[in-house]
Amino acid sequence: MRIVIQRVKEASVTIEGKCWAQIGPGLFILVGVENRDKEEDAEWLAAKTAGLRIFNDENGVMNRSVVENKGQILAVSQFTLTASTRKGNRPSYIRAAGHDLAVPLYDRYCELLAEKADREVLKGVFGADMQCALVNDGPVTIIIDSRIKE
């Protein structure tokens, strides 16, 4: 699994012209699931996300997690995170998990993150044409891949 985490002042997802989900300060997360991913990947990423210290403390140092900062969370499925651009200019999505694997792992990641962060995780709609808007705070953007546990 691969995620892109952005610290935001606000974020929203619009579907068919209607606001589906909206948050204030917190985390906007794009979630990509690959065909070889397992529940352990979702578990590791959820723990990493909840504990990631990317919010400023009283000294202006990034030393607080979304939990400590009482931030909101919005997670959106994004199969294009699995793109391979090795050959040519047209990305290949051959590594993207099919619906039967991707939906349960995306949902499980969101459930585990909600438990670990002790707050609701708002979600987009898997497979929907979504328009995402956000104000990146910092900007702070972190990419985490469960295959490369850095």
Residue frames as qw, qx, qy, qz and C-alpha x, y, z in Angstrom:
[[0.000, 0.891, 0.453, 0.000, 0.00, 0.00, 0.00],
 [0.405, 0.137, 0.015, 0.904, 1.14, 3.49, -0.72],
 [0.111, -0.860, -0.482, 0.128, -0.23, 6.65, 0.89],
 [0.292, 0.396, -0.013, 0.871, 0.32, 10.35, 0.41],
 [0.341, -0.697, -0.534, 0.335, -0.36, 12.33, 3.58],
 [0.212, 0.508, 0.063, 0.832, -0.86, 16.07, 3.44],
 [0.201, -0.455, -0.540, 0.679, -1.16, 18.31, 6.48],
 [0.062, 0.530, 0.504, 0.679, -4.03, 20.61, 5.62],
 [0.136, 0.024, 0.324, -0.936, -5.85, 23.65, 6.89],
 [0.669, 0.286, 0.362, -0.583, -8.95, 22.28, 5.16],
 [0.010, 0.163, -0.871, -0.464, -9.91, 19.67, 2.57],
 [0.657, 0.270, 0.366, -0.601, -13.03, 18.43, 0.82],
 [0.200, 0.025, 0.894, 0.399, -14.28, 15.85, -1.64],
 [0.518, 0.377, 0.094, -0.762, -17.03, 16.70, -4.10],
 [0.260, 0.090, 0.923, 0.270, -18.95, 14.08, -6.07],
 [0.104, 0.567, 0.710, 0.406, -21.40, 15.01, -8.84],
 [0.004, 0.601, 0.114, 0.791, -21.33, 18.64, -7.74],
 [0.630, -0.696, -0.129, -0.320, -22.16, 17.93, -4.09],
 [0.012, -0.631, 0.669, -0.392, -19.81, 18.11, -1.13],
 [0.827, -0.116, -0.542, -0.090, -19.39, 14.54, 0.07],
 [0.749, -0.471, -0.271, 0.379, -16.90, 15.10, 2.90],
 [0.193, 0.816, -0.128, 0.530, -15.15, 18.10, 4.37],
 [0.724, -0.438, -0.324, 0.423, -12.59, 18.64, 7.15],
 [0.093, -0.983, 0.144, -0.064, -10.84, 21.50, 8.86],
 [0.062, 0.744, -0.660, 0.091, -7.24, 21.30, 10.06],
 [0.848, -0.207, 0.472, -0.128, -5.84, 17.78, 9.95],
 [0.321, -0.307, 0.796, 0.410, -4.75, 15.17, 7.43],
 [0.751, 0.482, -0.052, -0.448, -5.84, 14.60, 3.84],
 [0.451, -0.357, 0.803, 0.159, -4.68, 11.12, 2.79],
 [0.706, 0.411, -0.370, -0.442, -4.60, 9.48, -0.64],
 [0.642, -0.281, 0.704, -0.118, -4.57, 5.67, -0.40],
 [0.619, 0.452, -0.520, -0.376, -3.35, 3.34, -3.15],
 [0.788, -0.229, 0.546, -0.170, -3.68, -0.43, -2.84],
 [0.290, 0.505, -0.738, -0.340, -1.49, -2.82, -4.85],
 [0.852, 0.019, -0.371, -0.368, -2.42, -6.37, -5.85],
 [0.665, 0.100, -0.670, 0.313, 0.11, -7.92, -3.43],
 [0.156, -0.433, 0.411, -0.787, -0.99, -5.94, -0.36],
 [0.508, -0.314, -0.799, 0.071, -2.35, -7.61, 2.77],
 [0.444, -0.824, -0.309, -0.168, -4.03, -6.55, 5.99],
 [0.698, -0.412, -0.097, 0.578, -0.61, -6.22, 7.64],
 [0.352, 0.280, 0.203, 0.870, 0.12, -3.36, 5.24],
 [0.262, -0.719, -0.332, -0.552, -3.04, -1.55, 6.32],
 [0.694, -0.650, -0.263, 0.166, -2.20, -2.15, 9.99],
 [0.638, -0.171, 0.000, 0.750, 1.36, -0.82, 9.66],
 [0.174, 0.414, 0.263, 0.854, 0.25, 2.25, 7.67],
 [0.404, -0.762, -0.372, -0.343, -2.58, 3.09, 10.08],
 [0.693, -0.585, -0.175, 0.384, -0.22, 3.00, 13.06],
 [0.521, 0.014, 0.142, 0.842, 2.37, 5.06, 11.19],
 [0.004, -0.599, -0.365, -0.713, -0.24, 7.63, 10.12],
 [0.512, -0.779, -0.336, -0.131, -1.73, 8.06, 13.60],
 [0.692, -0.573, -0.044, 0.437, 1.69, 8.53, 15.18],
 [0.577, 0.410, 0.165, 0.687, 3.30, 10.66, 12.48],
 [0.310, -0.715, -0.249, 0.575, 4.57, 13.85, 14.14],
 [0.384, 0.321, 0.386, 0.775, 4.01, 16.51, 11.50],
 [0.165, -0.877, -0.333, -0.305, 2.08, 19.14, 13.45],
 [0.258, 0.548, -0.356, 0.712, 3.82, 22.00, 15.21],
 [0.523, -0.494, -0.584, 0.377, 4.19, 22.07, 18.97],
 [0.196, -0.935, -0.229, 0.185, 4.23, 25.25, 21.09],
 [0.400, -0.619, 0.337, 0.586, 7.79, 25.95, 19.88],
 [0.524, 0.693, -0.198, -0.453, 6.90, 25.70, 16.19],
 [0.037, -0.411, 0.894, 0.176, 8.66, 22.33, 15.82],
 [0.764, 0.027, -0.433, -0.477, 6.91, 19.45, 14.01],
 [0.076, 0.259, -0.875, 0.402, 6.54, 17.29, 17.09],
 [0.518, 0.110, 0.560, -0.638, 2.82, 16.47, 17.38],
 [0.130, 0.166, 0.924, 0.320, 0.66, 13.82, 15.76],
 [0.320, -0.351, -0.461, -0.749, -2.85, 14.27, 14.41],
 [0.569, -0.502, -0.647, 0.073, -4.04, 12.70, 17.67],
 [0.429, -0.378, -0.334, 0.749, -2.20, 15.19, 19.86],
 [0.037, -0.043, 0.178, 0.982, -3.24, 18.07, 17.61],
 [0.376, 0.448, 0.658, -0.473, -6.91, 16.96, 17.61],
 [0.192, 0.350, -0.475, -0.784, -6.95, 17.16, 13.82],
 [0.801, 0.313, 0.274, -0.430, -9.55, 15.76, 11.47],
 [0.327, -0.270, 0.821, 0.382, -8.85, 13.07, 8.87],
 [0.726, 0.515, 0.073, -0.450, -10.08, 12.56, 5.31],
 [0.407, -0.296, 0.802, 0.322, -8.88, 9.50, 3.35],
 [0.669, 0.551, -0.047, -0.497, -9.52, 9.03, -0.37],
 [0.823, 0.022, 0.522, 0.223, -8.82, 5.93, -2.46],
 [0.295, 0.832, -0.294, -0.368, -6.44, 6.61, -5.36],
 [0.942, 0.097, 0.288, 0.146, -5.45, 3.73, -7.63],
 [0.552, 0.787, -0.133, 0.240, -3.11, 6.00, -9.63],
 [0.359, -0.801, 0.470, -0.093, -0.64, 5.92, -6.71],
 [0.831, -0.153, 0.522, 0.114, 0.28, 2.44, -7.93],
 [0.634, 0.763, -0.061, -0.109, 1.37, 3.74, -11.34],
 [0.722, -0.245, 0.382, 0.522, 4.53, 2.49, -12.96],
 [0.360, 0.898, -0.054, -0.246, 6.18, 5.01, -15.27],
 [0.628, -0.392, 0.555, 0.380, 9.17, 2.83, -16.12],
 [0.427, 0.164, 0.679, 0.575, 8.34, 2.50, -19.81],
 [0.115, 0.535, 0.524, 0.653, 7.22, 5.34, -22.03],
 [0.067, -0.175, 0.181, -0.965, 4.95, 8.19, -21.00],
 [0.660, -0.333, -0.311, -0.597, 1.71, 6.34, -20.38],
 [0.316, -0.402, 0.724, -0.463, 1.52, 5.10, -16.77],
 [0.564, -0.063, -0.798, -0.204, 0.76, 1.43, -16.22],
 [0.540, -0.407, 0.336, -0.656, -1.62, 0.44, -13.44],
 [0.733, 0.084, -0.663, -0.131, -0.93, -3.28, -13.63],
 [0.317, 0.071, -0.768, 0.552, 0.05, -3.33, -9.93],
 [0.412, -0.218, 0.173, -0.868, -3.25, -1.77, -8.82],
 [0.194, 0.106, 0.935, -0.279, -5.39, -4.11, -6.76],
 [0.231, -0.362, -0.702, -0.568, -8.75, -5.11, -8.16],
 [0.462, -0.497, -0.071, -0.732, -11.97, -4.08, -6.50],
 [0.856, -0.333, -0.380, -0.114, -12.22, -7.29, -4.44],
 [0.717, -0.148, -0.338, 0.592, -8.92, -6.61, -2.66],
 [0.230, 0.326, -0.065, 0.915, -8.66, -2.83, -2.82],
 [0.433, -0.601, -0.210, -0.638, -12.01, -1.96, -1.23],
 [0.803, -0.517, -0.295, 0.034, -11.59, -4.14, 1.88],
 [0.683, -0.082, -0.200, 0.698, -7.98, -2.98, 2.44],
 [0.052, 0.447, 0.051, 0.891, -8.87, 0.70, 1.95],
 [0.590, -0.612, -0.241, -0.469, -11.80, 0.30, 4.34],
 [0.839, -0.356, -0.304, 0.277, -9.65, -1.62, 6.84],
 [0.470, 0.185, -0.158, 0.849, -6.94, 1.08, 6.75],
 [0.209, -0.527, -0.085, -0.819, -9.60, 3.71, 7.51],
 [0.763, -0.531, -0.300, -0.212, -11.12, 1.61, 10.33],
 [0.793, -0.198, -0.274, 0.506, -7.73, 0.98, 11.94],
 [0.279, 0.318, -0.081, 0.902, -6.73, 4.62, 11.60],
 [0.436, -0.609, -0.186, -0.636, -9.99, 5.68, 13.24],
 [0.836, -0.460, -0.290, 0.071, -9.28, 3.31, 16.15],
 [0.705, -0.056, -0.183, 0.683, -5.67, 4.40, 16.57],
 [0.141, 0.323, 0.010, 0.936, -6.46, 8.10, 16.21],
 [0.063, -0.465, -0.742, 0.479, -9.64, 7.82, 18.31],
 [0.271, 0.507, 0.068, -0.815, -11.62, 9.89, 15.83],
 [0.729, 0.533, 0.400, -0.156, -13.78, 9.47, 12.76],
 [0.291, -0.274, 0.588, 0.703, -12.02, 9.09, 9.43],
 [0.578, 0.612, 0.167, -0.514, -14.08, 10.62, 6.65],
 [0.524, -0.059, 0.735, 0.426, -13.81, 8.91, 3.28],
 [0.349, 0.331, -0.406, -0.777, -14.40, 9.49, -0.38],
 [0.870, 0.194, 0.284, -0.353, -16.31, 6.95, -2.47],
 [0.504, -0.287, 0.731, 0.359, -14.22, 4.13, -3.90],
 [0.415, 0.254, 0.742, 0.462, -14.17, 4.26, -7.70],
 [0.186, 0.873, 0.423, -0.153, -16.16, 7.49, -7.94],
 [0.428, 0.529, 0.100, 0.726, -15.14, 10.49, -10.02],
 [0.440, -0.765, -0.331, 0.336, -14.16, 12.81, -7.17],
 [0.293, 0.751, -0.098, 0.584, -12.95, 16.37, -7.11],
 [0.683, -0.475, -0.332, 0.445, -10.60, 16.92, -4.18],
 [0.136, 0.833, -0.068, 0.532, -9.76, 20.37, -2.88],
 [0.734, -0.505, -0.273, 0.363, -7.34, 21.21, -0.13],
 [0.056, 0.925, -0.258, 0.274, -5.20, 23.90, 1.40],
 [0.842, 0.019, -0.371, 0.391, -1.87, 22.25, 2.19],
 [0.410, -0.908, 0.056, -0.065, -0.47, 23.61, 5.45],
 [0.720, -0.486, 0.297, 0.397, 3.25, 24.22, 5.30],
 [0.858, 0.059, -0.275, -0.429, 3.27, 22.70, 2.74],
 [0.365, -0.383, 0.834, -0.158, 3.77, 19.33, 4.42],
 [0.870, 0.254, -0.196, -0.374, 3.44, 16.25, 2.21],
 [0.355, -0.453, 0.816, -0.050, 4.72, 12.80, 3.18],
 [0.783, 0.234, -0.445, -0.367, 4.75, 9.65, 1.01],
 [0.455, -0.382, 0.768, -0.238, 4.76, 6.30, 2.81],
 [0.721, 0.235, -0.553, -0.345, 4.96, 2.89, 1.16],
 [0.830, -0.399, 0.293, -0.256, 4.34, -0.26, 3.22],
 [0.941, 0.248, -0.074, 0.217, 6.94, -2.09, 1.10],
 [0.484, 0.446, -0.292, 0.694, 9.61, 0.47, 2.01],
 [0.557, -0.746, -0.362, 0.044, 9.30, 0.81, 5.76],
 [0.422, 0.423, -0.228, 0.769, 11.37, 3.95, 6.30]]
